[in-house]
Amino acid sequence: MHPARDAALACAVALAVALGVGRFAFTPLLPLMLKSGALDIRQGGWLASANYAGYLIGALTCAAIRIDHGRMVRLALVTTAVFTLAMGLLHAFWAWTAIRFAAGVVSAWAFVFASQWGLRRLAELDAHGLSGIIYAGPGVGIVATGLLGAAAAALGVTAPWVWTGFAVCSGVAVAFIWKMFAAAPAPASAHKRAASGATHIATRADSFWLVSLYGLAGFGYIITATFLPVIARQALPGSPWPDLFWPAFGLALIAGALIAARLPISWDNRRLLAASYLVQAAGMCLGIVFPTAIGLGAGTVLLGLPFTAITLFAMREARRLRGDAAAGLMGYATAAYGLGQIVGPLVAAPIAQRTGSFSFALWIAVAALGLGAVALAIVGRRGAVQA
């Protein structure tokens, strides 16, 4: 048996279901739902924001939850599968709104508690390099849902059937990892707790900057992540490429997570976050300035590479500041990220509907990422000087 590898893989599957399906399956299915007339682009923006509002509420409640982390992961995964099935069985817009909100809540629970459970377990086993496997999970889910969504579009399968298929696949995946989260990981030894406690140098300012600047990342990426297939179809009408950009985003995400985990653990997380923000901003600029298959493809890769690397660096920073008590800070940071995600679609959809293009909204997102990168670089430099 390989305890560290098994723990990392279990968390990866958990995030593939909770995020790859529970949150992001809506992206490849949005064009199908628009084409069928089930909703319009503004309603699509509302559904996206309802999901992110739920994510915000879920993240905010994490600090108050005292249930065993493994049990919370199991609860979140089961309800994710149920809510995904409900999207296929129900057809009223108000019902979809409620479902997407509730799915956002449990996605946040799964993300925060699987992250804390997994990173703690890897730290106990001195296997930090496997953390990339955990955060490659959402990419696997995105690739799977993206390819299945593209195949469904090509074959003329309707969105309700695809939602149902996603729910069944999620249930099977959850069954495979169910036992892994049956019990909490063994607590670290007193010596390890004492040693790690010496490195927890949290201050209110450190926590404030982590939470607020991580929120800018949520706003910065979400417009493209929500509307990528729609944006690509507008830029490349009649082309077969638009349905492949979302799976490409997922593949880049997997690669970025694995690469990020190989970077030295001693590197400053804030500077790594700043660099990641700039890479995403560059990817968005490529898609705006060169709205061709090559430009959008390269931009998609640059957007995806740092996507979960940003999450990994932020969660590592939370653990650096709070150690085994980091779930609360992780929750607040995730809530700020969720707030950015709520605002993004609400800003982008009306602008796109009014102007017929997402370009202006995307430039706003680029500016947000640039601002975040500069602020993180300043905070990181200040921290290095103080150290």
C-alpha positions as CSV (number, residue, x, y, z in Angstrom):
1,M,0.0,0.0,0.0
2,H,1.0,3.6,-0.6
3,P,-0.8,5.7,2.0
4,A,0.4,9.1,0.6
5,R,-0.4,8.2,-3.0
6,D,-3.8,6.8,-2.0
7,A,-4.7,9.8,0.0
8,A,-3.7,12.2,-2.8
9,L,-5.7,10.2,-5.4
10,A,-8.8,10.0,-3.2
11,C,-8.7,13.8,-2.8
12,A,-8.2,14.2,-6.6
13,V,-11.3,12.2,-7.3
14,A,-13.2,14.1,-4.7
15,L,-12.3,17.4,-6.3
16,A,-12.9,16.0,-9.8
17,V,-16.5,15.3,-8.7
18,A,-17.1,18.4,-6.5
19,L,-15.5,20.9,-8.9
20,G,-15.1,19.3,-12.3
21,V,-18.7,18.1,-12.2
22,G,-20.5,20.0,-9.4
23,R,-19.3,23.4,-10.5
24,F,-17.8,23.3,-14.0
25,A,-20.0,20.8,-15.9
26,F,-22.3,23.8,-16.5
27,T,-19.7,25.4,-18.8
28,P,-19.7,22.8,-21.6
29,L,-23.5,22.3,-21.2
30,L,-24.3,26.0,-21.4
31,P,-24.2,26.0,-25.3
32,L,-26.6,23.0,-25.4
33,M,-29.0,24.7,-23.0
34,L,-28.8,27.9,-25.0
35,K,-29.4,26.1,-28.3
36,S,-32.4,24.3,-27.0
37,G,-34.0,27.6,-25.8
38,A,-34.0,26.4,-22.2
39,L,-32.4,29.7,-21.2
40,D,-30.8,32.8,-22.6
41,I,-27.3,34.2,-22.0
42,R,-28.5,36.4,-19.2
43,Q,-30.2,33.5,-17.4
44,G,-27.0,31.5,-18.0
45,G,-25.1,34.3,-16.1
46,W,-27.7,34.1,-13.3
47,L,-27.3,30.4,-13.0
48,A,-23.5,30.7,-12.9
49,S,-23.7,33.4,-10.2
50,A,-26.2,31.4,-8.2
51,N,-23.7,28.6,-8.1
52,Y,-20.9,30.9,-7.0
53,A,-23.1,32.5,-4.4
54,G,-23.6,29.1,-2.9
55,Y,-19.9,28.5,-3.1
56,L,-19.4,31.7,-1.1
57,I,-21.9,30.7,1.6
58,G,-20.4,27.2,1.8
59,A,-16.9,28.6,2.2
60,L,-18.0,31.1,4.9
61,T,-19.6,28.3,6.9
62,C,-16.5,26.1,6.9
63,A,-14.9,27.9,9.8
64,A,-18.0,27.1,12.0
65,I,-18.2,23.4,11.0
66,R,-16.8,21.0,13.6
67,I,-17.7,17.7,11.9
68,D,-14.8,15.4,11.0
69,H,-13.3,16.5,7.7
70,G,-13.6,13.1,6.0
71,R,-17.3,12.9,6.8
72,M,-17.8,16.3,5.4
73,V,-16.1,15.3,2.2
74,R,-18.4,12.3,1.9
75,L,-21.5,14.3,2.6
76,A,-20.5,16.9,0.0
77,L,-19.8,14.3,-2.7
78,V,-23.1,12.5,-2.3
79,T,-25.1,15.6,-2.5
80,T,-23.1,16.8,-5.5
81,A,-24.2,13.7,-7.4
82,V,-27.8,14.2,-6.3
83,F,-27.9,17.8,-7.4
84,T,-26.3,16.9,-10.7
85,L,-29.1,14.4,-11.3
86,A,-31.7,17.0,-10.4
87,M,-30.4,19.3,-13.1
88,G,-31.4,16.6,-15.6
89,L,-34.7,15.7,-14.1
90,L,-36.1,19.2,-13.4
91,H,-36.7,21.9,-16.1
92,A,-37.9,25.0,-14.4
93,F,-35.5,28.0,-14.2
94,W,-36.3,28.6,-10.6
95,A,-35.5,25.0,-9.7
96,W,-32.2,25.2,-11.6
97,T,-31.3,28.3,-9.7
98,A,-31.9,26.7,-6.4
99,I,-30.0,23.5,-7.4
100,R,-27.0,25.5,-8.7
101,F,-26.9,27.5,-5.4
102,A,-27.0,24.3,-3.3
103,A,-24.4,22.6,-5.5
104,G,-22.1,25.6,-4.9
105,V,-22.5,25.2,-1.1
106,V,-21.4,21.6,-1.1
107,S,-18.7,22.2,-3.7
108,A,-17.1,24.7,-1.2
109,W,-17.3,22.2,1.6
110,A,-15.7,19.4,-0.5
111,F,-12.9,21.7,-1.6
112,V,-12.0,23.1,1.8
113,F,-12.2,19.9,3.8
114,A,-10.6,17.7,1.1
115,S,-7.8,20.2,0.8
116,Q,-7.2,20.4,4.6
117,W,-7.6,16.6,4.9
118,G,-5.3,15.8,2.0
119,L,-2.6,18.4,2.7
120,R,-2.4,17.5,6.3
121,R,-2.1,13.8,5.4
122,L,0.7,14.5,3.0
123,A,2.5,16.7,5.5
124,E,2.3,13.9,8.1
125,L,3.8,11.5,5.5
126,D,6.4,14.0,4.3
127,A,5.0,13.7,0.8
128,H,4.4,17.4,-0.2
129,G,5.3,16.6,-3.8
130,L,2.1,14.6,-4.3
131,S,-0.1,17.7,-3.6
132,G,-0.2,18.3,-7.3
133,I,-2.2,15.1,-7.7
134,I,-4.9,16.5,-5.4
135,Y,-5.2,19.7,-7.4
136,A,-5.1,17.9,-10.8
137,G,-8.4,16.4,-9.8
138,P,-10.6,19.4,-11.0
139,G,-8.7,19.2,-14.4
140,V,-9.6,15.6,-14.8
141,G,-13.3,16.4,-14.1
142,I,-13.2,19.3,-16.6
143,V,-11.6,17.2,-19.3
144,A,-14.1,14.4,-18.8
145,T,-17.2,16.7,-18.8
146,G,-15.8,18.8,-21.6
147,L,-15.2,15.8,-23.9
148,L,-18.6,14.3,-23.1
149,G,-20.3,17.6,-23.6
150,A,-18.6,18.0,-27.0
151,A,-19.6,14.5,-28.0
152,A,-23.2,15.1,-26.9
153,A,-23.3,18.3,-29.0
154,A,-22.0,16.4,-32.0
155,L,-24.5,13.5,-31.5
156,G,-27.5,15.8,-30.8
157,V,-27.9,14.5,-27.2
158,T,-29.9,16.9,-25.1
159,A,-28.6,18.6,-22.0
160,P,-30.9,16.7,-19.5
161,W,-29.5,13.3,-20.6
162,V,-25.9,14.6,-20.2
163,W,-26.6,15.9,-16.7
164,T,-28.0,12.5,-15.8
165,G,-24.9,10.8,-17.3
166,F,-22.6,13.1,-15.2
167,A,-24.6,12.2,-12.1
168,V,-24.2,8.5,-12.7
169,C,-20.4,8.8,-13.3
170,S,-20.1,10.9,-10.2
171,G,-21.8,8.2,-8.1
172,V,-19.5,5.5,-9.4
173,A,-16.4,7.7,-8.7
174,V,-17.6,8.4,-5.1
175,A,-18.2,4.7,-4.5
176,F,-14.5,4.0,-5.2
177,I,-13.1,6.5,-2.7
178,W,-15.9,6.2,0.0
179,K,-13.8,4.1,2.4
180,M,-10.8,6.4,2.2
181,F,-12.7,9.2,4.0
182,A,-14.4,7.0,6.5
183,A,-12.0,8.0,9.3
184,A,-9.9,11.1,10.0
185,P,-6.1,10.8,9.3
186,A,-4.1,9.9,12.3
187,P,-3.0,13.1,14.3
188,A,0.5,14.3,13.9
189,S,2.9,13.5,16.8
190,A,3.4,16.0,19.5
191,H,6.9,16.6,18.2
192,K,5.7,17.4,14.7
193,R,2.9,19.6,16.0
194,A,5.4,21.6,18.1
195,A,7.8,21.8,15.2
196,S,5.2,23.0,12.7
197,G,3.7,25.4,15.2
198,A,6.9,27.3,15.3
199,T,6.5,28.2,11.6
200,H,2.9,29.5,12.0
201,I,3.6,33.3,11.8
202,A,0.1,34.5,11.1
203,T,-0.8,38.1,11.5
204,R,-4.0,39.9,10.7
205,A,-2.4,41.6,7.8
206,D,-1.1,38.3,6.4
207,S,-4.5,36.8,6.5
208,F,-6.2,39.9,5.1
209,W,-3.9,40.1,2.1
210,L,-4.3,36.4,1.4
211,V,-8.1,36.6,1.5
212,S,-8.6,39.8,-0.4
213,L,-6.0,39.1,-3.2
214,Y,-7.1,35.6,-3.7
215,G,-10.6,37.0,-4.3
216,L,-9.2,39.0,-7.3
217,A,-8.2,35.6,-8.9
218,G,-11.8,34.5,-8.6
219,F,-13.1,37.5,-10.5
220,G,-10.2,37.4,-13.0
221,Y,-10.6,34.0,-14.4
222,I,-14.3,33.3,-14.0
223,I,-15.6,35.2,-17.0
224,T,-13.6,33.1,-19.4
225,A,-14.1,29.9,-17.4
226,T,-17.9,30.4,-17.5
227,F,-18.4,31.5,-21.0
228,L,-15.4,30.0,-22.9
229,P,-17.4,27.8,-25.3
230,V,-19.8,30.7,-26.0
231,I,-16.9,33.1,-26.6
232,A,-15.2,30.6,-28.9
233,R,-18.3,30.0,-30.9
234,Q,-18.8,33.7,-31.4
235,A,-15.2,34.1,-32.6
236,L,-15.1,31.0,-34.7
237,P,-18.6,30.4,-36.1
238,G,-19.0,27.0,-37.8
239,S,-15.6,25.8,-36.6
240,P,-15.1,22.4,-34.8
241,W,-12.6,24.0,-32.4
242,P,-14.8,25.7,-29.8
243,D,-16.0,22.5,-28.2
244,L,-12.3,21.4,-27.6
245,F,-11.1,24.5,-25.8
246,W,-12.7,23.6,-22.5
247,P,-11.1,20.1,-22.4
248,A,-7.8,21.8,-23.4
249,F,-8.3,24.1,-20.4
250,G,-8.7,21.0,-18.2
251,L,-5.5,19.3,-19.6
252,A,-3.5,22.5,-19.0
253,L,-4.9,22.6,-15.5
254,I,-3.7,19.1,-14.8
255,A,-0.2,19.9,-16.1
256,G,0.0,23.1,-14.2
257,A,-1.0,21.4,-10.9
258,L,1.6,18.7,-11.3
259,I,4.3,21.2,-12.2
260,A,3.4,23.5,-9.3
261,A,3.7,20.7,-6.8
262,R,7.3,20.1,-8.0
263,L,8.4,23.6,-7.2
264,P,10.5,24.0,-4.0
265,I,8.3,24.2,-0.9
266,S,10.6,27.0,0.3
267,W,9.6,29.4,-2.5
268,D,7.3,32.3,-1.4
269,N,3.7,31.4,-2.1
270,R,2.7,35.1,-2.6
271,R,5.3,35.6,-5.4
272,L,4.2,32.3,-7.0
273,L,0.6,33.6,-6.9
274,A,1.7,36.9,-8.5
275,A,3.5,35.1,-11.3
276,S,0.4,32.8,-11.8
277,Y,-1.9,35.8,-12.1
278,L,0.3,37.3,-14.8
279,V,0.2,34.1,-16.8
280,Q,-3.6,34.0,-16.7
281,A,-3.8,37.7,-17.7
282,A,-1.5,37.0,-20.6
283,G,-3.7,34.1,-21.7
284,M,-6.8,36.3,-21.7
285,C,-5.0,39.0,-23.6
286,L,-4.1,36.5,-26.3
287,G,-7.7,35.5,-26.7
288,I,-8.9,39.1,-27.0
289,V,-6.2,40.4,-29.3
290,F,-6.0,37.3,-31.5
291,P,-9.5,35.7,-31.7
292,T,-8.3,32.9,-33.9
293,A,-8.1,29.2,-33.2
294,I,-4.4,29.5,-32.4
295,G,-4.9,32.6,-30.3
296,L,-7.8,31.3,-28.3
297,G,-6.1,27.9,-28.0
298,A,-2.9,29.4,-26.6
299,G,-4.8,31.7,-24.4
300,T,-6.8,28.8,-23.0
301,V,-3.7,26.9,-22.2
302,L,-2.2,29.9,-20.4
303,L,-5.4,30.4,-18.5
304,G,-5.5,26.8,-17.4
305,L,-1.9,26.2,-16.5
306,P,-1.9,28.3,-13.3
307,F,-5.6,27.7,-12.4
308,T,-5.3,25.1,-9.6
309,A,-1.7,26.0,-9.1
310,I,-3.1,29.3,-7.7
311,T,-5.3,27.3,-5.4
312,L,-2.4,25.1,-4.3
313,F,-0.2,28.1,-3.5
314,A,-3.1,29.9,-1.6
315,M,-3.9,26.8,0.5
316,R,-0.2,26.3,1.2
317,E,0.0,29.9,2.4
318,A,-3.0,29.3,4.6
319,R,-1.4,26.3,6.2
320,R,1.9,28.3,6.6
321,L,0.0,30.9,8.5
322,R,-2.4,28.6,10.6
323,G,-1.1,25.0,10.3
324,D,-3.6,22.3,11.3
325,A,-6.1,25.1,12.2
326,A,-6.1,26.4,8.6
327,A,-9.6,25.3,7.6
328,G,-11.1,28.5,8.8
329,L,-8.7,30.7,6.9
330,M,-9.0,28.4,3.9
331,G,-12.8,28.9,4.1
332,Y,-12.5,32.7,4.2
333,A,-10.1,32.8,1.3
334,T,-12.4,30.5,-0.7
335,A,-15.3,32.8,0.2
336,A,-13.4,35.8,-1.2
337,Y,-12.7,33.7,-4.3
338,G,-16.4,32.8,-4.5
339,L,-17.4,36.5,-4.2
340,G,-15.2,37.3,-7.2
341,Q,-16.9,34.5,-9.1
342,I,-20.3,35.9,-8.3
343,V,-19.5,39.3,-9.6
344,G,-17.8,38.1,-12.7
345,P,-20.7,36.6,-14.6
346,L,-23.0,39.4,-13.4
347,V,-20.6,41.9,-14.9
348,A,-19.9,40.0,-18.1
349,A,-23.3,38.8,-19.2
350,P,-25.1,42.2,-19.4
351,I,-22.0,43.7,-21.2
352,A,-21.9,40.9,-23.7
353,Q,-25.7,41.1,-24.3
354,R,-25.5,44.8,-24.8
355,T,-22.3,45.0,-27.0
356,G,-22.5,41.5,-28.6
357,S,-18.9,40.8,-27.4
358,F,-17.1,39.7,-24.2
359,S,-14.0,41.7,-25.0
360,F,-14.7,44.7,-22.7
361,A,-15.6,42.4,-19.8
362,L,-12.4,40.4,-20.4
363,W,-10.3,43.5,-20.3
364,I,-11.7,44.3,-16.9
365,A,-10.7,40.8,-15.8
366,V,-7.2,41.3,-17.1
367,A,-6.9,44.5,-15.1
368,A,-8.1,42.7,-11.9
369,L,-5.4,40.0,-12.4
370,G,-2.8,42.6,-13.0
371,L,-3.7,44.5,-9.9
372,G,-3.6,41.4,-7.9
373,A,-0.2,40.4,-9.2
374,V,1.3,43.8,-8.3
375,A,-0.2,43.7,-4.8
376,L,1.0,40.2,-4.2
377,A,4.5,41.0,-5.4
378,I,4.6,44.0,-2.9
379,V,3.3,41.9,0.0
380,G,5.8,39.1,-0.8
381,R,8.7,41.5,-0.9
382,R,7.6,43.1,2.4
383,G,7.4,39.7,4.0
384,A,10.9,38.7,2.7
385,V,12.4,42.0,4.1
386,Q,10.7,41.4,7.5
387,A,12.0,37.8,7.6
